[in-house]
Amino acid sequence: MKDSKSINLITFILTYILARFIGKVTGFNYNLSSGININLLYDLLIWGALYFSFDWILNKYFAKKNNSSNNG
């Protein structure tokens, strides 16, 4: 259980950092008072893709790390 909490925290932090960087590079601007626009949807799509990618990678890494420590 401890690993899943740390994986979620690390995943969120990495996603936040990389999404902010992508947002600065692409310059997506959106104003929620004007309703949902395409830039907001792109931003949410980027967040989702990054989060699930980091989560998958970290789960694979921690599973491999745990298997090697249990076998040795």
Helices and strands as residue ranges (DSSP letters): H 2-26, G 32-34, H 38-71
